[in-house]
Amino acid sequence: MVNESVYGARNTWITLTSGSTIKFANFGDNDATIRKGFSTEKLKPNKPYNNSIVHSALGNESAISRMRTFKGAEELSADNFDQLQWSFACGSTYFYEVDSTYTNNAENMLAPITNNYIINAAIYPIVNYAYKNIRALITVDAQKTITGGATVSKSLHDYCENFSATYPYITAVYLNLYEKINNDWYSFNVQGLKGLLIHNVTTYFSKTRQMGKTFESGLIGSLVGTNYGSNANTNRFIILGKLNQRLGDNKIYKTDMNIVTGDVDVYDDGTRGHFYIEYYGGFEEYAMHQAACFGIQFVTDSQFATVDIEDPEITDEELNAVYIGVLDESYIGHGDFVNGERIFETDQYDKDAEQIEYDPNIESADFGDLETDSHNIIGGSGGHTIYNMTENNLALLVKWAHSEESGDTGQNYFDYITSVKYCPFGFTKKGDDETVKINGHLVSVDTTAVKGSKGYRIDGYACEPFTINRYFNDFRDFEPYTQISLKLPFADTIQLPTMEWYGHNLSVSYAVDEMTGTGVVKVLRDSLVWLTVNCVVAIDVPLTVLNAGSYHNALIQAKTQRNSALIGIGMSAVSMGANISAGNYVGATLSGGGLVNAVDSFKQSDYNLHHITKPVAHVGGTGDITNYTASWYPQIVIERPYKFSYESKDSPFVLDNAAYSETIGHACLKCDTLNKFTGFTVCADVNLSIDGFNATAEEKATIENYLKAGVIL
Amino acid sequence: MNVSLYKTPDAAHVLNKSTTEIQIDIAAKITTPFNILRPMFTLEYTAARAACNYVYIPAFNRWYFCQVTMDSAKRLHFACEVDALMSWRSSIKQCTATVIRNGTRTTDIIDTKLPVPKINYIESHYLNSMDYPESAYQYAVTVYGGE
């Protein structure tokens, strides 16, 4: 959720104060206004443009906060007035790919990223805070003279190397976005964007994305857009994405702007302006720092725009051409960026599970953060591959592994199946079906599955927050009178200390490792991780002959023990009856003890029978199929003292009413002069030695006795 | 010495008692020797005086509870007992104290005098918006050499 304490109230971000003035409010010490007078300011490189809208949105050192204004020759007309808008507010003159079914003024108009992205967005260390499947190429538009002339549009690196001398006046620096879909990188056509400095990073999610969901991890952006839908000239909106938010936790907010489309006098002299930067020596690095503020992958050279860093054949040159902006724990970029190195000499690398070394700087920026994010994690699988299958697919696979055909290869393919997990609600499908391959051998029946993109993943199942409120508004709201517990599916029941939870939002999320079936439940108090609990969501399935045999052996053994225990009960009962009839109470007691033991034995055996686990290892104590028979939803249970039956509606706590106040009083612990109190009052200690209080000792003793017994002040 | 006769409906532990005037500044002779905390005096009978239960003696600057008895000569004998709370109420209000019970309910401190049933009732809420990825792909099979 956008932190409005930082960004300001969203409904006041932009207002139209008069016919020609747009006001940006709540973004700094002073409101910023596009107004007369700005035109005379000369650009000051490397100094933030305070009070711009994105200045606050992305931090003091954010990319767009460094926007400059200056007076240019090209006039702004009604048609290109948006230039003014996005130059300040980081917007676009062209519409985004939004779903036409969206209505104007609806929240979350931009098409966000789908669950499909969650899976594919496993984050390499090199892109630890970035959205792995989004990359930006920094592009520069420049022209020969201030007033125009010939123009070029080049990648940042190309421009600085080859064109900066001829085209020194930079009119736009922007991010061309590339998106990775099913292991291929695609460029999005950024049509007609012209802006000063870096802008427009959030606009290009295609129509096919899931609508109505909120922003997914990895991207931070700020934008004012125009021209969508039917009211192209009147609707503007801002979005502020936030990095690494889980689905459901974040919102993209927009607000509408109504901006006059007539002539706009921007400058003192009545002319209208244009924005640019003049090329200077450190510009390339400067632009990279700007891009780094967004915390995404970026490149400066177009030839590396679609380099796949997961490709084991990637060259050092290609790898080093990909950068990632580092964000701090508040997800604010300060312009730092890093790139990564591979570790070539590891088994994981040989097994094509390419690894990239952790950059300690990024790691330190990641850990210690108590935000709610569940980072998508990917790791080497040591030559293993996960396939997600339907039950039918699995049956076909097993049938094939038993078949004569597979036997002819001379291999026991069960040896290469290292784990089979079952999850009743299913794993998220990650891609297209493909034929299963075991130990390099394609299963030659129509057994298809979805291959996990990497060894394992962590995913989260979030739920909406629940607010725990007080009930009695007195001591009964706390332990031991009131107790709050939280039953976590596939995990445990935990106690929530009342003192820590009243007035707070409770939510939970699950991060599940698909390879082991285990995971962690995060219990969130507001936005902080309050507790983590181990869980077992997917359970093992005894697939191999060996395992299945062990399972049935255990069943038979347990049944045998159970029957033996039943015989033991009968014998103990006979023995006990004989002893009692003989008046031997000591013996009866002893025999009774034997009965207890026998029953215990039976129960233990019966318990064993019903709790035979498959002959596979379980992590934690809850990895059992019986878990699925319980609720799949977390449950909050609040136990409070019962109301008395004679309590009425008007006086729900009869012992807590006026009569109680006047005759017994409520518990209190305050030290003060007695004139601060009224009504029935009982004192523990009093000081009757004050000036002018000249009562006799007997009177003071009487007074003290009254005060300790209770007086009405 | 003058005395003033009143009636009060309030209990003894009320600090600032409400009074109803019967007759004020009546000349009365205090029985001697007297104790300032328990003075006695005698007045001629009237029905109103006989209903008196509260006395103020300006000379002593004190309020008294009183018991009235009548003798055979129809004289009323007033046996007084000082009301230290009323007499010193202004000073008492200025005294500091640790208050452990009070009529105003402002605290979360455990009230051991408030009966609380040991039987609890249970309130239950499901967080029913869990976003499970429901699919037919219910099995995750990890194999070696898959790719």
Interface residues (C-beta under 8 A of the other chain):
Chain A: N115 L247 G248 D352 S381 G383 H384 T385 I386 Y387 N388 M389 T390 E391 N393 L394 L397 Y416 I417 T418 S419 V420 K421 Y422 C423 P424 F425 G426 F427 T428 K429 V436 K437 I438 N439 G440 H441 A449 V450 K451 G452 D459 Y461 A462 C463 E464 F466 D474 F475 R476 D477 F478 Y481 L506 S507 V508 E514 M515 G517 A538 V541 S631 W632 Y633 P634 Q635 I636 V637 I638 E639 R640 P641 Y642 K643 F644 L655 D656 Y660 S661 E662 I664 G665 H666 A667 C668 L669 K670 C671 D672 T673 L674 N675 F677 T678 G679 F680 T681 V682 C683 A684 D685 V686 N687 L688 I690 G692 F693 A695 T696 E698 E699 K700 T702 I703 Y706 L707 A709 G710 V711 I712 L713
Chain B: A11 A12 H13 V14 L15 N16 I36 L37 V82 A84 L85 S87 W88 S91 I92 K93 Q94 C95 T96 A97 T98 V99 I100 R101 N102 G103 T104 R105 T106 T107 D108 I109 I110 D111 T112 K113 L114 P115 V116 P117 K118 I119 N120 Y121 I122 E123 S124 H125 Y126 L127 N128 S129 M130 D131 Y132 P133 E134 S135 A136 Y137 Q138 Y139 A140 V141 T142 V143 Y144 G145 G146 E147
